[in-house]
Amino acid sequence: MNWVDLIGVAAGLASMSSFLPQIAKIWREKDATGVSMRMFALTVTAFILWTIYGVLSSAWPVAGANIVCLILSAIILALRLKFGDGAQSSLPGRGK
């Protein structure tokens, strides 16, 4: 593996791991009110497009890293829907 590939692997791992602390925090606190729906909807869209680009251009490292990031960002989006503003108002002590 050459240094260009190593940079690509490092970038992919950094991108993938960047979502894990947010997922853990939301899951632990059962609170996702601080997560922007618009931002994560746009992020999911971007990862879909990057994955398509990677597949169509036969850039499998790009496609692979972006499919993992797509899954992780979709999890955050789903947790936002589950633990977002509407879910908070029904919890004791968390009403607005």
N, C-alpha and C positions, 0 to 999 in steps of 0.2 A: 504494500500500500504506500503510495507516494504522499508527500506533504499536502497536496491539494485535497486528496481524499480524506486525510486526517482532519483537515480543517472542516470539511463537509460533515464528517461524522461528529466532530465536536459541536458544530452548529446545530445539527439535528438533535443530539442529546440535550443540549442546553435548551432548545425550544421545547422539547418534550417534557423535560423535568420542570420547566417553569410553571406548568399548570398544577403540578402535584400539591404544592403548599396551599393553593387556593381551594382545591377540592377538599383537602384534609380539614381546613379551617371551616368551610361551609358545613361539612358533614359533622364535625365535632360540635359546632355551635348551633346547628340546625337553623342557621340564619344566613340568608343570601341577599338581604335588602341592599347591601352596598355594591352589589354586582350590577353593572349596567347591561340591561337587556340589549340595547342597540349595539353596544360595543361587541358583545359576544355573538350576536346575530351576524354582525359584519365579519367577525373573526371566523366563525364557522363557514360563512360564504367564501372567505379568502382561502381557507384550507381546502374546501371543495375544489375551487379553481386551481390551486397549486397541485393538488392531487391529480386532477385531469391533465394539467400541463405535464406533470412528471410521467404519466402513463403515455400520453400522446407523443412525447419527445423521447421515450424510452430512457428517461432519467430515473431509474428505479430507486436510487437513494433519496431523491427529491420526493417521489411518490410515496415511498415508505415512511419517511419522517413526517410528511404532511398528513398521511392517513392516521398515524398515531396522534398527532396534534389535533386533527379533526375530531377524533373520538374523545380525547380529553376535554377539548373545548365544548363539545356537545354535552358531555357530562356536566360541566359547569352550567351550561344553559339549562339543562334539565333540572339541576338542583336549584337554580334560580326560580324556575317555574314552581317547583315543589315548596321551597322554603322562602319565597319572596314575600312581597308586601301583603298579599292576601292571606298567606299562611300565618303571618305574624299577629294579625289582629285577633285571631282565635286563641292565642296562647295567653295564659294568665300573666299579668304583669307586663305584657308586651304590646298592649293596645296603644293606639295613637291618641 
